Amino acid sequence: MKLVLFPKQEAKQSMISQTQKVKEENQKLRKELLALIRRTRALHEKRQQLEEQHKTLKRDLQYGKDLTRIQGTRQNRLYKSFGIVEKTTESSPRKA
């Protein structure tokens, strides 16, 4: 009788041990997955921040270009109103 019970006990213990190993591995993998999810969310938020910053910088750059163009146009009108002609590279004195 003992010879029959021993293999059953051993098989039972082996299954319990294997089940415990699988549970521990699942817990480890679950922790890794949650860490990856948190990292992904953080990276996604950072990307959104950088995209917003990019839009703002692009808008500011365009504003600066527009402002320079407007100031140049106003300056040209002011020169014309006083009869001043802007100097060009052709009318500037050349070095011999």
C-alpha positions in Angstrom: 0.0 0.0 0.0 2.8 2.4 0.8 4.4 1.9 -2.5 1.2 3.1 -4.3 0.7 6.2 -2.0 4.3 7.4 -2.4 4.1 8.1 -6.1 0.8 9.8 -5.6 2.2 12.0 -2.9 5.2 12.8 -4.9 3.1 13.7 -7.9 0.9 15.8 -5.8 3.9 17.6 -4.2 5.4 18.1 -7.7 2.2 19.7 -9.0 1.9 22.0 -5.9 5.5 23.1 -6.4 5.1 23.7 -10.1 1.9 25.6 -9.5 3.7 27.8 -6.9 6.5 28.5 -9.4 4.0 29.5 -12.1 2.2 31.8 -9.6 5.5 33.5 -8.7 6.5 33.9 -12.3 3.1 35.4 -13.1 3.5 37.9 -10.2 6.9 38.9 -11.5 5.7 39.3 -15.1 2.6 41.3 -13.8 4.9 43.7 -12.0 7.1 44.1 -15.1 4.0 44.7 -17.2 2.7 47.3 -14.8 6.1 49.1 -14.8 6.1 49.1 -18.6 2.6 50.5 -18.7 3.6 53.3 -16.3 6.7 54.0 -18.4 4.6 54.0 -21.6 2.1 56.5 -20.1 4.9 58.7 -18.9 6.6 58.7 -22.3 3.2 59.4 -24.0 2.7 62.4 -21.7 6.2 63.7 -22.3 5.6 63.4 -26.1 2.4 65.4 -25.8 4.3 68.1 -23.8 7.1 68.2 -26.4 4.6 68.4 -29.3 2.8 71.3 -27.6 6.2 73.0 -27.0 7.1 72.5 -30.6 3.8 74.1 -31.8 4.4 77.0 -29.4 8.0 77.5 -30.7 6.9 77.2 -34.3 4.2 79.8 -33.7 6.6 82.1 -31.9 9.1 81.8 -34.8 6.5 82.6 -37.3 5.4 85.6 -35.2 9.0 86.8 -35.1 9.3 86.5 -38.9 6.0 88.3 -39.4 7.0 91.1 -37.0 10.3 91.5 -38.8 8.5 91.7 -42.2 6.0 94.2 -40.8 8.7 96.4 -39.3 10.6 96.4 -42.6 7.5 97.4 -44.5 6.8 100.2 -42.1 10.4 101.4 -42.2 10.2 101.4 -46.0 7.0 103.5 -46.0 8.6 105.9 -43.5 11.7 106.3 -45.8 9.4 106.9 -48.8 7.4 109.5 -46.9 10.5 111.5 -46.1 11.9 111.0 -49.6 14.8 108.8 -48.4 15.8 106.0 -50.7 17.3 102.9 -49.1 20.9 102.2 -49.9 21.5 99.2 -52.0 24.6 97.2 -52.5 25.1 98.6 -55.9 25.2 102.3 -54.7 27.6 101.6 -51.9 31.2 102.6 -52.5 33.5 99.8 -53.7 37.0 99.2 -52.5 39.7 99.3 -55.1 
